[in-house]
């Protein structure tokens, strides 16, 4: 009885995560528009050239709408992953805005995590009525992307002064606790990369990431005022963390 209840709860959480992730492109488009409006006040250009920006957002909204209604969700989840990858590459080579290396790691690693989430979704995860089995290759690839994201987080804890201070200001135990977190992120990354103990690792992340989002990413004053991260860029990063951990 207890085992059946556990399976039911896990299935419900998986479906809820899929529902949340399919809405990510809406949030991404909204936060980007707000970010570019914020930059317009100081005459700074968007990351993506304007003609392409409209096409990019149109593709994102189309994929999100059809995924939300369950129309060929696997195909459009794969399309959303491709759209996000192309969009990120276009913004990277655009050269309109210059970020610090530490901020690039924060931004692009979370994008990798979102792409990984879409690939897991494209494999058939979270479907209410699964008419065909999961595509294991897509699921494994998505898990590898999530593992890469966790490696980037662990790397930032060791090599990014900005990230280290953000954690040290809010965790008890100082440097020792920071090193324990580094080890934890490393172990979780190995789990996703190897494919072992995925469910346990996902449960650990489900507990850890809300705390990180609340106390680290949610410290808008630190990131916006002290580190000069644009307000809507930070809000976009918070949203990416929420959506990337939904699966």
C-alpha positions as CSV (number, residue, x, y, z in Angstrom):
1,X,0.0,0.0,0.0
2,X,2.8,2.4,1.0
3,X,4.7,1.5,-2.2
4,X,1.6,2.2,-4.4
5,X,1.2,5.6,-2.7
6,X,4.8,6.4,-3.3
7,X,4.5,5.6,-7.0
8,X,1.4,7.6,-7.3
9,X,3.0,10.7,-5.6
10,X,6.1,10.4,-7.9
11,X,3.9,10.0,-11.0
12,X,1.9,13.1,-9.9
13,X,5.1,15.1,-9.3
14,X,6.4,14.1,-12.8
15,X,3.3,15.2,-14.5
16,X,3.2,18.5,-12.5
17,X,6.8,19.1,-13.5
18,X,5.9,18.5,-17.2
19,X,3.1,21.0,-17.0
20,X,5.4,23.6,-15.5
21,X,8.2,23.0,-18.0
22,X,5.8,23.3,-21.0
23,X,5.0,26.9,-19.9
24,X,8.7,27.9,-19.7
25,X,8.8,29.6,-23.2
26,X,6.0,32.0,-22.2
27,X,8.1,33.1,-19.2
28,X,11.3,33.3,-21.2
29,X,9.7,35.5,-23.8
30,X,8.1,37.8,-21.2
31,X,11.3,38.2,-19.2
32,X,13.3,38.8,-22.3
33,X,10.9,41.5,-23.4
34,X,11.1,43.2,-20.0
35,X,14.9,42.9,-20.0
36,X,15.1,44.5,-23.5
37,X,12.7,47.3,-22.4
38,X,15.0,47.9,-19.3
39,X,18.0,48.2,-21.7
40,X,16.1,50.6,-24.0
41,X,16.1,53.2,-21.2
42,X,19.9,53.3,-21.3
43,X,20.1,52.7,-25.1
44,X,21.6,49.2,-24.9
45,X,20.8,46.7,-27.7
46,X,19.1,43.3,-27.2
47,X,21.3,40.2,-27.2
48,X,19.6,39.0,-30.4
49,X,19.3,41.1,-33.6
50,X,15.8,42.6,-33.9
51,X,14.7,40.8,-37.1
52,X,15.6,37.4,-35.7
53,X,14.1,38.2,-32.3
54,X,10.5,38.3,-33.6
55,X,10.9,35.0,-35.3
56,X,12.6,33.5,-32.2
57,X,9.8,34.5,-29.9
58,X,7.1,33.4,-32.4
59,X,8.7,29.9,-32.5
60,X,8.9,29.8,-28.7
61,X,5.3,30.8,-28.2
62,X,4.1,28.3,-30.9
63,X,6.0,25.4,-29.2
64,X,4.8,26.3,-25.8
65,X,1.2,26.6,-26.9
66,X,1.1,23.3,-28.7
67,X,2.9,21.5,-25.8
68,X,0.5,23.0,-23.3
69,X,-2.5,21.6,-25.3
70,X,-0.8,18.3,-25.7
71,X,-0.6,18.5,-29.5
72,X,2.4,16.3,-30.6
73,X,4.1,17.3,-27.3
74,X,7.2,15.2,-27.9
75,X,7.9,16.8,-31.2
76,X,7.3,20.3,-30.0
77,X,9.3,19.7,-26.8
78,X,12.2,18.7,-29.2
79,X,11.4,21.9,-31.2
80,X,11.5,24.0,-28.0
81,X,14.9,22.6,-27.2
82,X,16.2,23.3,-30.7
83,X,14.7,26.9,-30.6
84,X,16.4,27.6,-27.3
85,X,19.7,26.3,-28.4
86,X,19.7,28.4,-31.6
87,X,18.5,31.5,-29.7
88,X,21.3,31.1,-27.2
89,X,23.9,30.7,-29.9
90,X,22.6,33.7,-31.8
91,X,22.8,35.8,-28.6
92,X,26.3,34.5,-27.9
93,X,27.7,35.5,-31.3
94,X,25.6,38.7,-31.5
95,X,28.2,40.7,-29.5
96,X,25.7,43.4,-28.5
97,X,26.1,42.9,-24.7
98,X,29.3,42.0,-22.9
99,X,28.9,39.8,-19.8
100,X,31.5,38.9,-17.2
101,X,32.7,35.3,-17.4
102,X,31.0,34.4,-14.1
103,X,27.7,35.7,-15.4
104,X,28.0,33.8,-18.7
105,X,28.5,30.6,-16.7
106,X,25.3,31.3,-14.7
107,X,23.3,32.2,-17.8
108,X,24.4,29.5,-20.3
109,X,24.5,26.7,-17.8
110,X,20.9,27.2,-16.9
111,X,20.0,27.3,-20.5
112,X,21.7,24.0,-20.9
113,X,19.6,22.7,-18.0
114,X,16.3,23.9,-19.7
115,X,17.3,22.2,-22.9
116,X,18.0,19.0,-21.0
117,X,14.5,19.3,-19.4
118,X,12.9,19.6,-22.9
119,X,14.8,16.6,-24.1
120,X,13.6,14.6,-21.1
121,X,10.1,15.8,-21.9
122,X,10.5,14.9,-25.6
123,X,11.4,11.3,-24.4
124,X,7.8,10.9,-23.1
125,X,8.3,11.8,-19.4
126,X,5.2,13.1,-17.6
127,X,2.7,11.9,-20.2
128,X,-0.7,11.2,-18.7
129,X,-1.7,8.6,-21.3
130,X,1.5,7.2,-22.8
131,X,0.7,5.6,-26.1
132,X,4.3,4.5,-26.8
133,X,7.3,3.9,-24.6
134,X,9.8,6.5,-23.7
135,X,12.7,7.3,-26.0
136,X,15.6,6.3,-23.8
137,X,18.2,8.0,-25.9
138,X,16.5,11.4,-25.5
139,X,16.0,10.8,-21.8
140,X,19.7,9.9,-21.4
141,X,20.8,12.9,-23.4
142,X,18.6,15.2,-21.3
143,X,20.0,13.8,-18.1
144,X,23.6,14.5,-19.4
145,X,22.6,18.1,-20.1
146,X,21.3,18.4,-16.5
147,X,24.6,16.8,-15.3
148,X,26.6,19.4,-17.2
149,X,24.5,22.2,-15.5
150,X,25.4,20.8,-12.1
151,X,29.0,20.6,-13.0
152,X,28.9,24.3,-13.9
153,X,27.2,25.1,-10.5
154,X,30.0,23.2,-8.7
155,X,32.6,25.0,-10.8
156,X,31.1,28.4,-9.9
157,X,31.3,27.5,-6.2
158,X,35.1,27.1,-6.6
159,X,36.0,29.7,-9.1
160,X,33.4,32.5,-9.1
161,X,34.0,35.1,-6.4
162,X,30.5,36.4,-6.9
163,X,28.8,33.0,-6.4
164,X,31.0,32.1,-3.4
165,X,30.0,35.3,-1.6
166,X,26.4,34.8,-2.4
167,X,26.5,31.4,-0.7
168,X,28.7,32.4,2.1
169,X,26.4,35.2,3.1
170,X,23.5,32.9,3.7
171,X,24.8,29.4,4.7
172,X,25.9,28.4,8.1
173,X,29.3,26.8,8.4
174,X,31.2,29.1,6.1
175,X,33.9,27.6,3.9
176,X,33.3,24.0,5.2
177,X,29.6,24.1,4.3
178,X,30.5,25.6,0.9
179,X,32.9,22.7,0.2
180,X,30.2,20.2,1.3
181,X,27.8,21.8,-1.2
182,X,30.5,21.5,-3.9
183,X,30.8,17.8,-3.2
184,X,27.0,17.4,-3.2
185,X,26.7,19.1,-6.6
186,X,29.5,17.0,-7.9
187,X,27.9,13.7,-6.7
188,X,24.5,14.8,-8.2
189,X,26.2,15.6,-11.5
190,X,27.9,12.2,-11.7
191,X,24.5,10.6,-11.0
192,X,22.9,12.3,-13.9
193,X,25.9,11.8,-16.2
194,X,26.1,8.1,-15.4
195,X,22.4,7.3,-15.2
196,X,22.6,5.8,-11.8
197,X,20.4,6.7,-8.8
198,X,18.6,9.3,-11.0
199,X,15.4,9.2,-9.0
200,X,17.2,9.8,-5.7
201,X,19.3,12.6,-7.2
202,X,16.1,14.3,-8.5
203,X,14.5,14.1,-5.1
204,X,17.6,15.7,-3.5
205,X,17.5,18.5,-6.1
206,X,13.8,19.0,-5.4
207,X,14.7,19.8,-1.8
208,X,17.9,21.7,-2.5
209,X,17.0,23.9,-5.4
210,X,14.0,25.7,-3.8
211,X,16.4,26.8,-0.9
212,X,18.9,28.0,-3.5
213,X,16.3,29.9,-5.4
214,X,14.9,31.5,-2.2
215,X,18.1,32.5,-0.4
216,X,20.7,32.8,-3.2
217,X,19.0,33.7,-6.5
218,X,16.2,35.5,-4.6
219,X,18.7,37.9,-3.1
220,X,17.9,40.6,-5.7
221,X,19.7,43.3,-3.7
222,X,23.0,41.4,-3.9
223,X,22.9,40.5,-7.6
224,X,21.3,43.7,-8.9
225,X,22.9,46.3,-6.6
226,X,26.3,44.8,-5.7
227,X,27.0,42.7,-8.8
228,X,25.2,44.9,-11.4
229,X,23.1,42.1,-12.8
230,X,20.2,43.6,-14.7
231,X,17.0,43.2,-12.7
232,X,15.1,41.3,-15.4
233,X,18.1,39.3,-16.2
234,X,18.2,38.0,-12.6
235,X,14.4,37.4,-12.7
236,X,15.0,35.4,-15.9
237,X,17.7,33.3,-14.2
238,X,15.3,32.6,-11.2
239,X,12.7,31.5,-13.7
240,X,15.1,29.2,-15.4
241,X,16.1,27.6,-12.2
242,X,12.4,26.9,-11.3
243,X,11.7,25.4,-14.7
244,X,14.9,23.4,-15.0
245,X,14.3,21.6,-11.8
246,X,10.6,20.8,-12.5
247,X,11.5,17.5,-14.0
